[in-house]
Amino acid sequence: GKSCKNKMGVKEDGLLMGSYIFIGTFVVVALTIGQYAYWTTKDRAAAGANQQLAWGMSFMAVFCMWLFWACVYMHQMYPLVSPIIEAH
């Protein structure tokens, strides 16, 4: 159960859920932009290449956004520097 999880296991649940959301975002964005690139290409010979390029660019964009988000999220989970509270 949850009582058996250590402190680190509980914190990573949010990271996994956010990662699943980014995977879902990639699927929706890549399919939408890929189909748009395919159907709006006037040169039918280049339509497949444009679709693959759109998929690749969508993957890179979502991956970079996920990587940035994951770094920010993990830095908040385990901060390297703790605030020092001084008594006044």
C-alpha positions in Angstrom: 0.0 0.0 0.0 0.9 3.6 0.3 2.3 3.2 3.7 5.1 0.9 2.3 6.3 3.7 0.0 9.4 5.7 1.0 9.5 9.4 0.8 11.1 9.4 -2.7 8.3 7.2 -4.2 5.6 9.6 -3.3 7.2 12.6 -4.9 7.8 10.9 -8.2 4.1 10.2 -8.8 3.7 13.8 -10.0 6.7 13.5 -12.3 5.2 10.4 -13.9 1.7 11.9 -14.3 3.2 15.0 -15.9 5.3 12.9 -18.2 2.1 11.0 -19.3 0.4 14.3 -20.0 3.3 15.4 -22.2 3.2 12.0 -24.1 -0.5 12.6 -24.7 0.2 16.2 -25.8 2.8 14.9 -28.3 0.4 12.4 -29.8 -2.3 15.0 -30.3 0.1 17.7 -31.6 2.0 15.4 -33.9 -1.1 13.8 -35.5 -2.8 17.2 -36.0 0.2 19.0 -37.4 1.4 16.0 -39.5 -2.0 15.7 -41.1 -2.2 19.4 -41.7 1.2 19.4 -43.4 0.3 16.4 -45.5 -3.0 17.8 -46.8 -1.9 21.4 -47.4 1.2 20.4 -49.5 0.5 21.2 -53.1 3.3 18.9 -54.4 1.9 15.4 -53.7 5.4 13.9 -54.1 6.7 15.9 -51.2 3.6 15.4 -48.9 4.9 12.4 -47.1 8.3 14.0 -46.5 6.6 17.1 -45.1 4.4 15.0 -42.8 7.5 13.2 -41.5 9.2 16.6 -41.0 6.2 17.9 -39.1 6.2 14.8 -36.8 9.9 15.2 -36.1 9.6 18.8 -35.3 6.6 18.2 -33.1 8.6 15.5 -31.2 11.5 17.8 -30.7 9.3 20.7 -29.5 7.4 18.6 -27.0 10.5 16.8 -25.9 12.3 20.1 -25.2 9.3 21.4 -23.3 9.1 18.2 -21.3 12.8 18.3 -20.5 12.6 21.9 -19.2 9.4 21.1 -17.2 11.0 17.9 -15.7 14.2 19.8 -14.6 12.1 22.6 -13.0 9.9 20.0 -11.3 12.8 17.9 -9.9 14.6 21.0 -8.7 11.6 21.9 -6.6 11.4 18.3 -5.3 14.9 18.2 -4.1 16.3 21.7 -3.8 20.1 22.0 -3.7 20.1 25.1 -1.6 17.8 25.4 1.4 16.6 28.8 2.5 18.1 30.2 5.7 15.6 31.8 8.0 17.1 34.3 10.3 15.4 35.4 13.5 14.9 39.2 13.7 
